[in-house]
Amino acid sequence: MSLSLIIKREFNAKVRNKSFIVMTFLSPLLLVAMGALVGYLATLNSDQVNQVAIHDSAGLLKSDFKDGKNVKYTDLSAMPLDAAKKEVSESESYEGLIYVPATESLSQLATTVEYISNDSPNLDFVATIEDVVDNKLTRNNLKGLGFDYDKIEQAKASSKIHLSKFSGEETFKEASIIKIIIGGISGYLIMMFVIIYGNMVMRSVIEEKTNRIIEIIISSVKPFKLMMGKIIGTSLAGILQFIIWVILGLGLIFLLSSLFGVQVGAAAQPQAAEASKEAMDGIQLYLSEIWKLPLLTIFFSFIIYFIGGYFLYSSLYAAIGAAVDSETDSQQFLLPIIMPLMLGVYVGFFTVISDPHGTVATVFSMIPLTSPIVMLMRIPFGVPLWELLVSVAILFITFFAVVWFAAKIYRIGILMYGKKPTYKEMFKWLKY
């Protein structure tokens, strides 16, 4: 049995599966629907008006709390404090009560103002209360020093820094959000592809081993060739699914660009950046920035890192599938595989976002177990070519080394039945 025949068999088995077909076309729609739902829920929250009571019998702060878009203040200072607390706690219309005690000195308000509520308060609203108190105390302190606070406010100025690259291309601060989203989606997709398709390889091996089909197959093909055939065939199905998603995604972006009048060619030309920036706003500006990203680099990098990362992890999944008799027995071996993937996601979202060219992000984009995720999150921010080449080289060198070890475990474990292997026993198999 040739390697190409095994690859063809595995590929056809995956792409002809109904779940593969449904998820290939349904997943993008679900992502769009989830995004729309999140946006809709955010709109609902932004329209909600919260009513907050104030008890300030001395009148020290109540005039400083101004009604806003999402909050309305009600003065209950004429009521006794206990009665005000009871009314607010028993009423569903109030979020809470701001209590400002009467003090001899305004400076004491820094530590005596209370916000009382039934539930844990919104941290943003607590910060708003603190800002009101801080501004009041600041005005009072400046007045005591002989300064006119109103004149200081009038003297304040605001600035807007224009951002550009040495190439002459202009950009804007919110462009980083687009890079974060594109990088985050790419890294997350890599993790999901590796886990989903790696598990497919493992289940396929376990199923053939459980049904004793493997004993027939192994008589006509070498274990290493069988393992690589499963890995390559499944990876081709994953690449096909990703390409379909890219086509659908680009089609959606083209559609939105045409609807909002964004010219794809002009968006990518530095000399047209300033004119287009003045002519566009909102979603038009974001679409223009998407076309300025190195989309081809991101696409081909995804394919390369998917192949390298998937082959690396799938060889481990295949080895685990060969070593155990059921999926239940495999759980103890899966955690060490999933942990580096999760670490890559955490490093990506908590480090790459804040400092994409920092030491931590750079180091983890070189470590082969995390580089498929972290490097893909860095690429939208711009990565030197030498770093990309070194990262890919390390990834594939590690892949060949891991495949060699995994093949040894696969060769022995595939014909082992009725015994739960341990890490110690699997280590011994490497010596055979």
LUMKOLTOR-253453 format. One line per field, with one value per residue (C-alpha): x, y, z; residue in three letters. Coordinates in pm, 1 decimal. Example, Ala and Ser with C-alpha at 12.3 -4.5 7.8 and 13.67 -1.06 7.14 Angstrom:
BEGIN
u c(1230.0, 1367.0)
v c(-450.0, -106.0)
w c(780.0, 714.0)
code c(ALA, SER)
END
This chain:
BEGIN
u c(0.0, 151.9, 164.0, -45.7, -322.0, -333.9, -339.6, -622.5, -821.5, -789.0, -861.5, -1174.5, -1296.6, -1275.7, -1412.2, -1702.9, -1813.9, -2141.0, -2016.0, -1713.0, -1932.6, -2180.3, -1916.5, -1711.6, -1997.0, -2181.3, -1887.4, -1831.4, -2202.9, -2198.6, -1901.2, -2080.2, -2399.0, -2209.1, -2039.4, -2375.2, -2526.1, -2241.4, -2280.5, -2656.0, -2616.1, -2356.9, -2610.2, -2871.0, -2629.6, -2535.4, -2904.4, -2973.9, -3021.7, -2937.3, -3096.8, -2873.6, -2981.5, -2771.4, -2786.6, -2585.9, -2749.4, -2470.8, -2484.6, -2112.5, -2119.5, -2473.3, -2447.8, -2133.2, -2311.8, -2458.1, -2707.4, -2551.5, -2654.5, -2651.0, -2711.2, -2968.2, -2921.3, -3204.9, -3155.9, -3289.5, -3105.2, -3430.2, -3501.4, -3331.9, -3038.9, -3196.7, -3519.5, -3323.2, -3129.7, -3451.7, -3621.6, -3324.8, -3267.5, -3634.3, -3687.5, -3598.7, -3559.3, -3244.9, -2896.8, -2755.3, -2707.1, -2418.1, -2379.5, -2185.0, -2145.5, -2135.5, -1772.3, -1585.9, -1333.5, -1380.0, -1049.9, -1216.4, -1439.5, -1141.4, -1205.2, -1561.8, -1787.2, -1974.4, -2158.0, -2417.1, -2586.9, -2734.0, -2497.8, -2134.1, -2111.9, -1992.9, -1622.4, -1656.2, -1928.7, -1719.0, -1438.8, -1688.7, -1777.1, -1408.3, -1349.8, -1627.3, -1479.6, -1126.4, -1233.0, -1416.1, -1115.5, -879.1, -1090.7, -1100.2, -722.7, -650.9, -888.3, -705.8, -376.5, -517.2, -565.3, -871.3, -981.3, -1205.5, -911.8, -703.3, -978.9, -992.6, -615.0, -625.5, -552.4, -607.3, -384.3, -416.8, -103.0, -91.4, 57.6, 257.7, 526.4, 865.1, 723.0, 489.1, 179.5, -56.4, -248.7, -462.3, -459.9, -756.3, -563.2, -400.8, -743.9, -771.7, -426.7, -518.5, -841.7, -677.4, -382.9, -608.7, -838.1, -538.6, -379.7, -708.7, -786.8, -446.7, -515.2, -864.1, -743.6, -463.2, -693.5, -983.4, -781.3, -529.0, -815.9, -944.8, -611.3, -611.0, -969.2, -899.0, -600.8, -794.7, -1091.6, -876.5, -688.6, -1008.7, -1167.1, -844.3, -841.5, -491.1, -361.9, -465.2, -343.3, -7.5, 66.9, 88.4, 230.6, 497.2, 370.3, 559.7, 405.4, 59.4, 104.0, 227.0, -54.2, -314.1, -146.9, -101.3, -448.2, -616.7, -400.2, -505.0, -868.0, -790.0, -611.2, -906.6, -1144.8, -927.0, -901.7, -1281.3, -1310.2, -1057.2, -1250.8, -1575.5, -1406.9, -1247.8, -1578.6, -1748.1, -1478.8, -1505.7, -1883.0, -1858.0, -1587.4, -1807.7, -2109.8, -1915.7, -1724.2, -1375.8, -1140.7, -916.6, -630.7, -631.9, -639.0, -307.1, -129.1, 61.8, 18.1, -360.0, -374.6, -425.8, -700.0, -882.7, -854.4, -1026.0, -1298.5, -1384.3, -1501.3, -1617.8, -1636.6, -1493.7, -1170.0, -1146.1, -1202.5, -934.0, -688.3, -767.1, -653.1, -326.9, -238.1, 5.9, -282.2, -79.0, 192.3, -70.7, -236.8, 80.1, 218.8, -101.6, -64.5, 303.2, 247.0, -63.0, 133.4, 428.4, 222.2, -34.3, 228.9, 413.8, 109.5, -67.0, 232.9, 194.1, -182.0, -116.2, 137.3, -113.2, -386.5, -157.2, -58.2, -410.6, -715.7, -987.3, -1038.8, -1092.6, -741.1, -597.9, -707.1, -404.7, -171.7, -360.1, -299.1, 76.0, -15.5, -290.9, -100.4, 154.9, -132.5, -316.3, 7.3, 54.4, -295.9, -243.4, 95.3, -57.9, -353.1, -177.8, 171.3, 164.9, -124.5, 63.4, 414.8, 429.0, 804.5, 898.7, 1128.3, 850.0, 654.5, 970.6, 1093.2, 757.9, 730.0, 1051.9, 956.1, 810.9, 526.1, 391.1, 527.3, 234.1, 3.6, 225.7, 400.4, 68.7, -50.5, 268.6, 268.1, -7.1, 212.6, 510.3, 780.9, 1135.9, 1182.7, 1476.8, 1264.0, 995.2, 1245.4, 1420.0, 1086.7, 971.0, 1307.2, 1299.5, 938.4, 1006.6, 1334.1, 1143.8, 866.0, 1106.6, 1258.0, 916.8, 792.2, 1092.3, 1012.3, 636.3, 691.3, 874.3, 584.6, 334.3, 517.7, 503.7, 182.3, -30.5, -21.3, -43.2, -379.5, -534.3, -272.3, -274.2, 70.1, 252.8, 495.6, 777.6, 675.3, 633.7, 981.8, 1114.6, 953.0, 1176.8, 1477.9, 1344.0)
v c(0.0, 334.2, 656.1, 841.2, 581.9, 625.6, 1005.7, 984.7, 749.8, 975.6, 1293.9, 1150.8, 1013.7, 1361.6, 1583.1, 1350.7, 1352.1, 1543.1, 1722.6, 1852.2, 1992.3, 2149.0, 2309.9, 2436.0, 2657.0, 2699.4, 2811.5, 3146.8, 3219.5, 3136.2, 3370.1, 3653.5, 3583.9, 3582.2, 3911.4, 4065.9, 3933.7, 4077.4, 4412.5, 4408.1, 4323.9, 4601.4, 4841.9, 4731.4, 4796.7, 5138.0, 5242.3, 5131.5, 5416.2, 5340.8, 5538.4, 5614.6, 5784.9, 6044.5, 6122.5, 6438.7, 6627.6, 6889.4, 6950.6, 6893.4, 6688.8, 6639.5, 6932.3, 6778.1, 6460.5, 6538.3, 6318.2, 6138.7, 5914.5, 5599.9, 5733.2, 5951.4, 6080.0, 6126.3, 6339.3, 6171.5, 6401.3, 6527.2, 6178.0, 6023.6, 5806.0, 5481.4, 5556.5, 5634.9, 5307.8, 5112.1, 5273.7, 5211.9, 4853.0, 4758.3, 4935.7, 4767.5, 5103.3, 5204.2, 5063.2, 5195.5, 5487.1, 5734.1, 5846.1, 6167.5, 6223.7, 6572.0, 6655.8, 6948.0, 6947.1, 6861.4, 6672.6, 6405.5, 6312.4, 6132.8, 5837.2, 5877.4, 5869.6, 5537.4, 5363.2, 5119.9, 4857.7, 4508.1, 4369.7, 4422.4, 4764.3, 4833.0, 4919.8, 5190.9, 5360.1, 5340.3, 5510.8, 5781.2, 5847.9, 5867.1, 6113.0, 6340.3, 6335.5, 6388.3, 6688.0, 6843.8, 6804.1, 6932.6, 7245.7, 7302.4, 7258.6, 7496.8, 7752.2, 7728.4, 7795.0, 8102.7, 7956.0, 8005.7, 7657.8, 7790.2, 7969.2, 7652.7, 7461.0, 7726.8, 7703.4, 7328.4, 7224.0, 6902.0, 6756.3, 6492.2, 6314.3, 6204.8, 5860.1, 5762.5, 5519.9, 5603.2, 5486.4, 5786.1, 5580.8, 5734.1, 5530.4, 5586.7, 5466.6, 5233.7, 5041.9, 4845.7, 4708.3, 4561.8, 4404.3, 4258.3, 4110.5, 3964.2, 3825.1, 3691.8, 3515.2, 3362.7, 3233.6, 3104.0, 2924.3, 2753.8, 2628.7, 2505.1, 2338.0, 2158.8, 2035.3, 1935.6, 1765.9, 1621.4, 1453.9, 1324.4, 1152.4, 1006.4, 878.6, 726.1, 534.4, 420.0, 308.7, 100.9, -44.5, -131.6, -296.9, -490.3, -346.2, -222.7, -580.8, -623.8, -280.9, -314.5, -629.8, -430.7, -96.8, 21.4, 184.1, 507.9, 536.5, 469.0, 736.4, 998.4, 911.4, 978.7, 1305.9, 1438.3, 1334.9, 1502.6, 1815.2, 1853.9, 1848.4, 2120.9, 2334.8, 2294.4, 2408.5, 2711.5, 2813.1, 2798.8, 3021.2, 3268.4, 3287.2, 3347.5, 3605.9, 3797.0, 3787.3, 3944.1, 4214.7, 4289.2, 4316.8, 4553.3, 4757.8, 4805.7, 4893.4, 5159.4, 5289.9, 5176.1, 5133.7, 4833.0, 4951.1, 5306.1, 5188.3, 5012.1, 5309.7, 5535.5, 5851.1, 5813.9, 5749.8, 6110.0, 6182.7, 5859.7, 5919.1, 6258.2, 6115.3, 5816.5, 5758.4, 5474.3, 5134.5, 5273.5, 5364.4, 5019.9, 4845.3, 5063.1, 4961.7, 4592.0, 4619.0, 4779.3, 4470.6, 4215.1, 3982.3, 3756.3, 3722.3, 3639.4, 3384.7, 3197.6, 3219.6, 3061.1, 2774.8, 2721.1, 2740.0, 2524.9, 2255.0, 2273.3, 2306.5, 2050.6, 1793.5, 1850.1, 1803.2, 1540.9, 1310.6, 1324.7, 1266.3, 966.0, 824.4, 858.8, 695.3, 400.9, 362.3, 347.1, 128.0, 393.5, 770.6, 753.3, 618.1, 899.4, 1182.8, 1154.0, 1209.8, 1499.5, 1766.8, 1802.1, 1851.4, 2108.2, 2314.3, 2464.7, 2559.4, 2734.6, 2902.5, 3032.7, 3183.0, 3350.1, 3490.0, 3612.4, 3792.5, 3930.2, 4004.8, 4041.0, 4286.3, 4518.9, 4471.6, 4268.4, 4321.7, 4269.0, 3998.5, 3768.9, 3782.9, 3731.8, 3435.6, 3253.9, 3311.5, 3109.1, 2820.0, 2554.1, 2447.7, 2805.3, 2974.2, 2877.6, 3083.2, 3365.4, 3441.7, 3460.0, 3715.2, 3920.2, 3920.4, 4188.1, 4426.7, 4366.2, 4104.5, 4109.4, 3846.1, 3685.7, 3624.5, 3462.3, 3236.3, 3135.4, 3058.2, 2841.8, 2661.2, 2578.9, 2460.9, 2215.9, 2088.2, 2015.2, 1852.5, 1605.0, 1521.5, 1471.8, 1259.6, 1030.8, 976.4, 950.3, 689.6, 465.7, 483.1, 434.6, 129.7, -57.4, 78.5, 6.8, -368.4, -344.6, -440.9, -466.5, -267.2, 96.2, 239.9, 478.8, 756.4, 533.5, 247.5, 476.4, 612.1, 255.4, 208.2, 484.4, 259.2, -25.9)
w c(0.0, -108.4, 96.2, -163.1, -131.7, 247.0, 210.0, -43.6, 179.5, 485.8, 286.8, 124.7, 456.9, 611.5, 332.5, 251.8, 612.6, 655.1, 966.0, 771.9, 494.2, 735.9, 961.0, 665.3, 550.3, 879.7, 1097.5, 916.9, 940.9, 1312.2, 1366.1, 1184.9, 1381.3, 1711.7, 1621.8, 1533.8, 1859.1, 2067.3, 1891.0, 1949.1, 2318.6, 2353.3, 2202.4, 2455.0, 2741.0, 2602.5, 2594.6, 2952.1, 3202.1, 3566.3, 3848.1, 4145.8, 4469.1, 4652.9, 5023.1, 5090.2, 5374.9, 5386.4, 5011.5, 4965.6, 4644.3, 4512.0, 4270.5, 4119.1, 4009.1, 3665.6, 3481.9, 3186.6, 2900.0, 3113.7, 3464.8, 3638.1, 3992.9, 4243.4, 4555.2, 4871.2, 5111.6, 5264.7, 5400.2, 5703.9, 5599.7, 5721.4, 5534.2, 5216.3, 5247.3, 5294.5, 4994.9, 4764.8, 4880.8, 4840.7, 4509.2, 4179.7, 4004.7, 4196.5, 4134.9, 4461.5, 4698.9, 4718.2, 5078.9, 5143.8, 5518.8, 5666.7, 5750.1, 5900.1, 5616.1, 5249.5, 5254.0, 5469.2, 5174.2, 5019.2, 5252.0, 5382.1, 5073.5, 5040.4, 4759.3, 4898.2, 4678.9, 4690.5, 4427.1, 4339.7, 4172.0, 3819.6, 3842.3, 3577.9, 3780.5, 4098.3, 3903.8, 3800.2, 4164.7, 4253.7, 3968.0, 4097.9, 4449.3, 4315.7, 4105.1, 4399.0, 4627.8, 4358.4, 4306.9, 4681.0, 4716.0, 4426.3, 4573.6, 4906.0, 4727.8, 4556.3, 4208.0, 3988.3, 3882.2, 3603.2, 3441.0, 3469.5, 3290.9, 3019.4, 2973.8, 2911.4, 2553.1, 2360.7, 2092.1, 1823.5, 1709.8, 1347.2, 1295.6, 988.6, 873.9, 723.4, 391.1, 399.8, 470.0, 724.9, 976.9, 1284.7, 1643.5, 1601.9, 1333.8, 1617.2, 1704.6, 1353.9, 1384.2, 1722.3, 1582.5, 1269.6, 1468.4, 1743.2, 1496.3, 1314.8, 1635.5, 1771.9, 1443.2, 1452.8, 1804.4, 1712.9, 1391.8, 1575.6, 1852.3, 1623.2, 1350.1, 1594.2, 1776.8, 1443.4, 1383.5, 1733.8, 1708.3, 1367.7, 1507.4, 1815.9, 1603.1, 1368.3, 1662.2, 1852.4, 1546.9, 1482.2, 1128.7, 1196.7, 1205.8, 842.5, 729.7, 902.7, 706.0, 381.8, 495.7, 738.1, 1061.4, 989.5, 643.3, 786.7, 1053.6, 804.5, 563.1, 832.2, 935.1, 579.8, 461.2, 756.1, 720.0, 355.5, 467.0, 720.2, 459.3, 222.0, 494.3, 573.8, 204.9, 175.2, 484.1, 340.0, 12.7, 201.3, 427.1, 138.7, -45.0, 257.6, 284.0, -89.5, -52.4, 245.5, 70.6, -234.6, -19.9, 173.1, -128.2, -24.2, -319.8, -256.5, -476.5, -343.6, 17.1, -28.5, -192.1, 52.1, -160.6, -145.7, 229.4, 342.5, 90.5, 166.4, 540.7, 508.1, 285.9, 500.7, 854.2, 1076.3, 912.3, 586.5, 762.7, 923.0, 590.0, 433.1, 707.5, 654.4, 292.6, 409.5, 613.6, 465.8, 380.1, 150.5, 415.7, 677.5, 445.7, 346.0, 700.8, 827.6, 578.5, 669.6, 1045.3, 1020.4, 837.0, 1076.9, 1394.7, 1288.5, 1185.2, 1512.1, 1735.3, 1521.8, 1538.8, 1917.2, 1888.1, 1661.0, 1907.4, 2192.5, 1982.4, 1910.4, 2275.8, 2425.4, 2369.0, 2413.1, 2417.4, 2793.5, 2843.3, 2629.2, 2858.5, 3088.5, 2792.4, 2630.0, 2895.3, 2822.1, 2454.5, 2509.1, 2769.7, 2522.4, 2291.3, 2573.7, 2682.1, 2328.1, 2328.3, 2667.9, 2567.4, 2243.0, 2397.2, 2705.4, 2570.1, 2192.8, 2213.5, 2450.2, 2309.0, 1985.1, 1946.2, 2311.8, 2445.9, 2571.0, 2244.0, 2037.2, 2243.7, 2240.0, 1864.0, 1830.5, 2062.1, 1826.2, 2055.8, 2076.4, 1761.8, 1532.7, 1754.2, 1882.4, 1551.9, 1365.9, 1621.8, 1566.6, 1185.0, 1141.7, 1346.0, 1115.4, 1178.3, 1032.9, 762.8, 943.6, 1256.4, 1043.9, 866.4, 1190.7, 1358.1, 1064.6, 1048.7, 1422.3, 1391.9, 1108.4, 1258.6, 1579.7, 1378.7, 1214.8, 1555.2, 1719.3, 1427.7, 1468.3, 1838.8, 1777.8, 1505.7, 1752.9, 1997.7, 1714.4, 1576.5, 1908.1, 2057.0, 1750.6, 1822.1, 2203.6, 2354.5, 2699.6, 2886.5, 2991.4, 2916.0, 3146.6, 3060.6, 3184.4, 2956.7, 2655.1, 2720.1, 2705.5, 2364.8, 2229.8, 2287.6, 2072.8)
code c(MET, SER, LEU, SER, LEU, ILE, ILE, LYS, ARG, GLU, PHE, ASN, ALA, LYS, VAL, ARG, ASN, LYS, SER, PHE, ILE, VAL, MET, THR, PHE, LEU, SER, PRO, LEU, LEU, LEU, VAL, ALA, MET, GLY, ALA, LEU, VAL, GLY, TYR, LEU, ALA, THR, LEU, ASN, SER, ASP, GLN, VAL, ASN, GLN, VAL, ALA, ILE, HIS, ASP, SER, ALA, GLY, LEU, LEU, LYS, SER, ASP, PHE, LYS, ASP, GLY, LYS, ASN, VAL, LYS, TYR, THR, ASP, LEU, SER, ALA, MET, PRO, LEU, ASP, ALA, ALA, LYS, LYS, GLU, VAL, SER, GLU, SER, GLU, SER, TYR, GLU, GLY, LEU, ILE, TYR, VAL, PRO, ALA, THR, GLU, SER, LEU, SER, GLN, LEU, ALA, THR, THR, VAL, GLU, TYR, ILE, SER, ASN, ASP, SER, PRO, ASN, LEU, ASP, PHE, VAL, ALA, THR, ILE, GLU, ASP, VAL, VAL, ASP, ASN, LYS, LEU, THR, ARG, ASN, ASN, LEU, LYS, GLY, LEU, GLY, PHE, ASP, TYR, ASP, LYS, ILE, GLU, GLN, ALA, LYS, ALA, SER, SER, LYS, ILE, HIS, LEU, SER, LYS, PHE, SER, GLY, GLU, GLU, THR, PHE, LYS, GLU, ALA, SER, ILE, ILE, LYS, ILE, ILE, ILE, GLY, GLY, ILE, SER, GLY, TYR, LEU, ILE, MET, MET, PHE, VAL, ILE, ILE, TYR, GLY, ASN, MET, VAL, MET, ARG, SER, VAL, ILE, GLU, GLU, LYS, THR, ASN, ARG, ILE, ILE, GLU, ILE, ILE, ILE, SER, SER, VAL, LYS, PRO, PHE, LYS, LEU, MET, MET, GLY, LYS, ILE, ILE, GLY, THR, SER, LEU, ALA, GLY, ILE, LEU, GLN, PHE, ILE, ILE, TRP, VAL, ILE, LEU, GLY, LEU, GLY, LEU, ILE, PHE, LEU, LEU, SER, SER, LEU, PHE, GLY, VAL, GLN, VAL, GLY, ALA, ALA, ALA, GLN, PRO, GLN, ALA, ALA, GLU, ALA, SER, LYS, GLU, ALA, MET, ASP, GLY, ILE, GLN, LEU, TYR, LEU, SER, GLU, ILE, TRP, LYS, LEU, PRO, LEU, LEU, THR, ILE, PHE, PHE, SER, PHE, ILE, ILE, TYR, PHE, ILE, GLY, GLY, TYR, PHE, LEU, TYR, SER, SER, LEU, TYR, ALA, ALA, ILE, GLY, ALA, ALA, VAL, ASP, SER, GLU, THR, ASP, SER, GLN, GLN, PHE, LEU, LEU, PRO, ILE, ILE, MET, PRO, LEU, MET, LEU, GLY, VAL, TYR, VAL, GLY, PHE, PHE, THR, VAL, ILE, SER, ASP, PRO, HIS, GLY, THR, VAL, ALA, THR, VAL, PHE, SER, MET, ILE, PRO, LEU, THR, SER, PRO, ILE, VAL, MET, LEU, MET, ARG, ILE, PRO, PHE, GLY, VAL, PRO, LEU, TRP, GLU, LEU, LEU, VAL, SER, VAL, ALA, ILE, LEU, PHE, ILE, THR, PHE, PHE, ALA, VAL, VAL, TRP, PHE, ALA, ALA, LYS, ILE, TYR, ARG, ILE, GLY, ILE, LEU, MET, TYR, GLY, LYS, LYS, PRO, THR, TYR, LYS, GLU, MET, PHE, LYS, TRP, LEU, LYS, TYR)
END
